[in-house]
Amino acid sequence: MSEQTTAPEAQTQEQAPDLTVADLTAMKSIIDVASQRGAFRPNEMTAVGQTYTKLETFLNAVDKQQGETEQAGESQKES
């Protein structure tokens, strides 16, 4: 006989991807450490560098946006 198990409905639904700004910051640090330790071959450095630059640009934009949001929130509190 074959065994059939029934999973609860919550487990059968696909979970949404969970990628945060903190995860992206960690990825940037990982790339930085790996490149310092010589983990990439010379022919891979272009792709690694381009990806790192895109990631850094994105994270800087997020930081700037969060800073502007915090400043707007503080100025509303002062009013």
C-alpha positions as CSV (number, residue, x, y, z in Angstrom):
1,M,0.0,0.0,0.0
2,S,1.2,3.5,-0.6
3,E,1.1,6.1,2.1
4,Q,-0.5,9.4,1.4
5,T,-0.1,12.3,3.7
6,T,-2.2,15.3,3.8
7,A,-0.4,18.6,4.5
8,P,-2.2,21.5,6.2
9,E,-3.4,24.0,3.7
10,A,-0.9,26.7,4.9
11,Q,2.0,24.4,4.0
12,T,0.7,23.7,0.5
13,Q,0.6,27.3,-0.5
14,E,3.7,28.8,-1.9
15,Q,5.5,31.3,0.3
16,A,6.3,34.6,-1.2
17,P,9.9,35.4,-1.7
18,D,11.4,37.1,1.3
19,L,14.3,39.3,0.2
20,T,15.0,42.5,2.3
21,V,17.4,45.4,2.1
22,A,19.3,43.8,4.9
23,D,19.8,40.7,2.7
24,L,21.0,42.9,-0.2
25,T,23.5,44.6,2.2
26,A,24.7,41.3,3.3
27,M,25.2,40.2,-0.3
28,K,27.2,43.3,-1.0
29,S,29.5,42.5,2.0
30,I,29.9,38.9,0.8
31,I,31.0,40.1,-2.7
32,D,33.4,42.5,-1.1
33,V,35.0,39.9,1.2
34,A,35.1,37.3,-1.6
35,S,36.9,39.7,-4.0
36,Q,39.4,40.6,-1.3
37,R,40.2,37.0,-0.8
38,G,40.7,36.3,-4.5
39,A,37.6,34.1,-4.9
40,F,36.9,35.4,-8.5
41,R,38.9,34.7,-11.6
42,P,40.1,37.6,-13.6
43,N,37.6,36.9,-16.4
44,E,34.8,37.0,-13.8
45,M,35.7,40.3,-12.3
46,T,33.8,42.4,-14.9
47,A,30.5,40.7,-14.1
48,V,31.1,40.8,-10.4
49,G,32.1,44.5,-10.5
50,Q,29.0,45.4,-12.5
51,T,26.7,43.5,-10.2
52,Y,28.4,45.1,-7.1
53,T,28.0,48.6,-8.6
54,K,24.3,48.0,-9.3
55,L,23.8,46.7,-5.8
56,E,25.6,49.6,-4.3
57,T,23.7,52.1,-6.3
58,F,20.4,50.5,-5.3
59,L,21.3,50.5,-1.6
60,N,22.4,54.1,-1.7
61,A,19.1,55.1,-3.3
62,V,17.2,53.2,-0.6
63,D,19.3,54.9,2.1
64,K,18.6,58.3,0.6
65,Q,14.9,57.6,0.3
66,Q,14.7,56.4,3.9
67,G,16.6,59.5,5.0
68,E,14.2,61.7,3.2
69,T,11.2,59.8,4.7
70,E,12.6,60.2,8.2
71,Q,13.2,63.9,7.7
72,A,9.7,64.4,6.5
73,G,8.4,62.5,9.5
74,E,10.4,64.6,11.9
75,S,9.3,67.9,10.4
76,Q,5.7,66.8,10.7
77,K,6.2,66.0,14.4
78,E,7.6,69.5,14.9
79,S,4.6,71.2,13.4
